[in-house]
């Protein structure tokens, strides 16, 4: 597993955001054999960067489960980069920081806080959490007000955290009707190096974010199902072949549409099980599983994306090999 410091070069490419499989038992324990199956599926498709956050429902993990998760992530194969999340509250993040400090993760993602906060207070708290964990953070910008209602003060706080190397990357995930028109992102990139900002909303806006704003890569949930196809989308963008990138992007939209309509994490959780990639099992409260009348229409969408993946898998493996070289 990667243990070296995060560099801008590390952020080029695709970063998977997988779910966490659980066993069908009263306490719903984490199912690490099934999580291994999913991990090997993604690796076989060329993905080597893995961020465990919202799709894994880390907001709702107990501290004991979090400790188990860290032990599993720390044993990832050579050549892979495992990134745990922490938070979103200050107290929870401090408790998790003590566990993170036992391992050699290069960084952790700070989940966005929805509780009372302002830019200076959040900046101070993140500095303390990073110091307690002994590692830097990836910031997750999911809404303009993630650092408080004063947007300019929030952007300045983010810039200071980057300058101090408390923040080594930013997952930018603010949804826009037209991702190419984003004044907030423009103001962010005027303050921080664009090489440190990754597109964080999957395949839908990724080509625009890479073409218009020069972002180095993107995170993917649907790419956990079709990792080779997601890698091909990145390579097309990196080569400037945006016509091909748009064609590949279109293959993801039916699943992305369902994720937007029914909940990104719960749809992905069900999709991977319907695909036979892994038995993802139950979802922990406070989120409910898809109903049968939702799983039925999801199945042909999953099969369609798997068919696209199978058709491109040889090319995806070739490109992944070239990237590692």
C-alpha positions in Angstrom: 0.0 0.0 0.0 1.1 3.5 -0.7 2.7 5.1 2.4 4.7 8.0 0.8 3.6 11.6 0.9 1.0 12.8 -1.6 2.3 14.6 -4.6 0.4 16.3 -7.4 1.3 13.5 -9.8 -0.6 11.1 -7.5 -3.9 12.8 -8.3 -3.8 12.2 -12.1 -6.2 9.5 -13.0 -9.3 7.8 -11.5 -10.0 7.4 -7.8 -12.7 4.9 -7.0 -15.1 5.6 -4.1 -16.4 2.1 -3.2 -19.2 0.9 -0.9 -18.5 -1.4 2.0 -20.0 -4.9 2.0 -21.7 -6.2 5.2 -22.9 -9.6 6.3 -26.6 -10.5 6.6 -26.6 -10.7 10.4 -28.4 -8.8 13.2 -25.4 -6.6 13.8 -24.5 -6.2 10.1 -20.7 -6.7 10.5 -18.3 -5.7 7.8 -17.8 -8.5 5.3 -14.1 -8.3 4.4 -14.0 -11.4 2.0 -16.7 -9.7 -0.1 -14.9 -6.3 0.2 -11.8 -8.1 -1.1 -13.8 -9.4 -4.1 -14.8 -5.9 -5.0 -11.3 -4.6 -4.5 -9.8 -7.2 -6.9 -12.5 -6.5 -9.4 -11.5 -2.8 -9.5 -7.8 -3.6 -9.6 -8.4 -6.0 -12.5 -10.0 -3.0 -14.3 -6.9 -0.8 -13.8 -7.9 1.3 -10.8 -5.3 1.5 -8.0 -6.6 4.5 -5.9 -9.4 3.9 -3.4 -11.2 6.5 -1.3 -13.6 5.1 1.3 -16.1 7.8 2.2 -19.7 8.5 1.4 -20.4 5.5 -0.7 -19.1 3.3 2.1 -21.5 5.1 4.6 -18.5 6.1 6.8 -20.7 8.8 8.3 -22.5 5.9 10.1 -19.6 3.6 11.1 -19.1 2.8 14.7 -15.6 3.5 16.2 -15.0 -0.3 16.5 -16.0 -0.8 12.8 -13.7 2.1 11.9 -10.8 0.4 13.6 -11.5 -2.8 11.6 -11.7 -0.8 8.4 -8.3 0.8 9.0 -6.7 -2.5 9.7 -8.0 -3.8 6.4 -7.1 -0.7 4.3 -3.5 -0.8 5.8 -3.0 -4.3 4.3 -3.9 -3.3 0.7 -1.7 -4.7 -2.0 1.5 -3.1 -3.2 0.9 -0.4 -5.8 -2.5 0.5 -4.3 -3.4 3.7 -2.5 -6.1 3.4 0.3 -7.6 6.6 1.6 -9.9 6.5 4.7 -12.2 9.3 5.6 -12.8 10.9 9.0 -15.4 13.1 10.6 -17.6 14.9 9.9 -17.9 16.2 13.4 -14.9 17.5 15.3 -15.3 15.1 18.2 -15.7 12.1 16.0 -12.7 13.1 13.9 -10.5 13.5 17.0 -11.5 10.0 18.1 -10.8 8.6 14.7 -7.5 10.5 14.5 -6.1 8.4 17.4 -6.8 5.2 15.4 -5.4 6.7 12.2 -2.2 7.5 13.9 -1.4 3.8 14.3 -1.0 3.4 10.6 1.0 5.0 7.8 -1.8 6.4 5.5 -0.5 9.3 3.4 -3.7 11.3 4.1 -7.4 11.1 5.0 -10.5 12.7 3.6 -12.3 15.1 5.9 -16.0 14.5 5.4 -17.9 17.8 5.0 -19.5 19.0 8.2 -23.2 20.1 8.2 -23.2 21.3 11.8 -22.8 24.9 13.0 -19.4 26.1 11.7 -17.6 29.1 10.2 -14.4 29.4 8.1 -12.0 30.2 10.9 -13.4 27.7 13.3 -13.4 24.9 10.8 -9.8 25.8 9.7 -8.6 25.6 13.3 -10.4 22.3 13.9 -9.0 20.7 10.8 -5.5 21.7 11.8 -6.0 20.1 15.2 -7.4 16.9 13.7 -4.5 16.6 11.1 -2.0 17.1 13.9 -3.7 14.5 16.1 -3.7 12.0 13.3 -0.2 12.8 12.2 -1.2 13.1 8.5 -2.6 15.7 6.1 -6.1 15.9 4.7 -8.1 15.9 1.5 -10.8 18.5 1.8 -14.3 17.7 0.4 -16.2 20.6 -1.0 -19.7 19.4 -1.6 -21.5 22.7 -1.2 -20.4 26.3 -1.4 -21.2 26.8 2.2 -19.1 23.8 3.5 -16.7 26.4 5.1 -19.5 28.6 6.3 -21.9 31.2 4.9 -19.1 33.7 4.1 -17.9 32.1 0.9 -14.8 34.3 0.3 -13.6 33.6 3.9 -14.1 29.9 3.3 -12.1 29.9 0.1 -9.3 31.9 1.9 -9.3 29.3 4.7 -9.0 26.5 2.2 -6.1 28.3 0.5 -4.3 28.7 3.9 -4.7 25.0 4.7 -3.2 24.1 1.3 -0.3 26.6 1.8 0.3 25.0 5.2 0.2 21.5 3.7 -2.5 20.5 6.1 -4.6 20.0 2.9 -2.9 18.0 0.1 -5.8 17.7 -2.2 -9.4 18.9 -2.7 -12.3 16.7 -3.8 -14.6 19.2 -5.6 -18.1 17.9 -5.7 -20.5 20.9 -6.1 -23.2 20.0 -8.6 -23.9 22.6 -11.3 -26.6 22.5 -14.0 -23.7 23.3 -16.4 -20.4 22.2 -14.9 -18.5 24.4 -17.3 -20.0 27.5 -15.7 -18.8 27.6 -12.2 -17.6 30.9 -10.7 -17.0 29.3 -7.3 -14.6 26.8 -8.8 -12.9 29.6 -10.8 -12.4 31.5 -7.5 -11.0 28.4 -5.8 -8.5 27.7 -8.7 -7.4 31.3 -8.4 -6.2 30.5 -4.9 -4.9 27.0 -5.1 -2.9 24.9 -7.6 -5.4 23.2 -10.0 -3.2 20.1 -9.9 -4.5 19.5 -6.3 -8.2 19.7 -7.2 -9.9 16.6 -8.4 -13.4 16.4 -10.0 -15.4 14.6 -7.3 -18.8 13.9 -8.8 -18.2 10.9 -11.1 -18.2 10.6 -14.8 -21.1 13.1 -15.6 -19.0 16.3 -15.2 -15.5 14.8 -15.5 -14.8 15.6 -19.1 -15.9 19.2 -18.7 -13.9 19.6 -15.5 -10.8 18.2 -17.1 -11.2 20.2 -20.4 -12.5 23.5 -19.1 -10.7 23.8 -15.8 -7.7 21.5 -16.3 -8.4 19.3 -13.3 -6.1 16.2 -13.2 -8.5 13.4 -12.6 -11.8 12.4 -11.0 -13.5 10.2 -8.5 -15.9 7.5 -9.5 -18.7 5.5 -7.9 -20.0 3.9 -11.0 -16.5 3.0 -12.0 -16.4 0.5 -9.1 -18.7 -1.5 -11.4 -17.0 -0.6 -14.7 -13.4 0.3 -13.7 -11.9 -0.2 -17.1 -14.5 2.0 -18.8 -13.9 4.7 -16.2 -10.2 4.5 -16.9 -10.8 4.8 -20.6 -12.8 8.0 -20.0 -9.8 9.4 -18.2 -7.3 8.4 -20.9 -9.5 10.0 -23.6 -9.6 13.2 -21.6 -5.9 13.1 -21.0 -5.3 12.7 -24.7 -7.6 15.6 -25.5 -10.0 13.2 -27.3 -13.1 14.7 -25.8 -15.4 13.4 -28.5 -14.5 9.8 -27.5 -14.7 10.9 -23.8 -18.3 12.0 -24.3 -19.2 8.7 -25.9 -17.8 6.8 -23.0 -19.4 9.2 -20.5 -22.8 8.4 -22.1 -22.5 4.8 -21.1 -22.5 5.8 -17.4 -25.4 8.2 -17.6 -28.3 5.6 -17.1 -26.7 4.4 -13.8 -25.8 7.9 -12.8 -29.4 9.1 -13.5 -30.7 6.4 -11.1 -28.1 7.3 -8.5 -29.1 10.9 -8.7 -32.8 10.0 -8.4 -32.6 7.4 -5.7 -29.5 8.2 -3.8 -25.9 7.7 -5.1 -24.6 5.4 -2.4 -27.7 3.1 -2.0 -28.0 2.6 -5.8 -24.3 1.8 -6.1 -24.5 -0.7 -3.2 -27.4 -2.5 -4.9 -25.8 -2.3 -8.4 -22.6 -4.1 -7.4 -24.7 -6.9 -5.9 -27.0 -7.2 -8.9 -23.9 -7.3 -11.1 -22.5 -10.3 -9.1 -19.3 -8.3 -8.3 -19.7 -8.7 -4.6 -22.5 -9.5 -2.1 -22.7 -6.0 -0.6 -25.4 -7.1 1.9 -27.4 -4.7 4.0 -27.1 -1.0 4.3 -26.6 0.5 7.9 -29.2 2.8 9.3 -30.0 5.8 8.8 -30.3 4.8 5.1 -32.7 2.3 3.6 -32.0 -0.3 0.9 -33.6 -0.1 -2.5 -37.0 -1.6 -2.8 -37.7 -4.6 -5.1 -39.6 -2.3 -7.6 -36.4 -0.2 -7.8 -33.9 -3.1 -8.1 -35.9 -4.5 -11.0 -35.4 -1.5 -13.4 -31.8 -1.2 -12.2 -30.8 -4.7 -13.4 -30.8 -4.0 -17.1 -28.9 -0.8 -16.6 -26.2 -2.7 -14.6 -26.0 -5.3 -17.3 -25.7 -2.7 -20.0 -22.8 -1.0 -18.3 -21.1 -4.4 -17.7 -21.4 -5.1 -21.4 -19.7 -1.8 -22.3 -17.0 -2.7 -19.7 -16.4 -6.1 -21.2 -16.1 -4.7 -24.7 -13.4 -2.2 -23.6 -11.6 -4.3 -21.0 -8.6 -5.3 -23.2 -7.9 -1.7 -24.1 -8.4 -0.6 -20.5 -5.8 -3.1 -19.3 -3.3 -1.9 -21.9 -3.8 1.7 -20.9 -3.5 0.9 -17.2 -0.2 -0.9 -17.9 1.1 2.1 -19.8 0.0 4.5 -17.0 2.0 2.5 -14.4 5.1 2.7 -16.6 
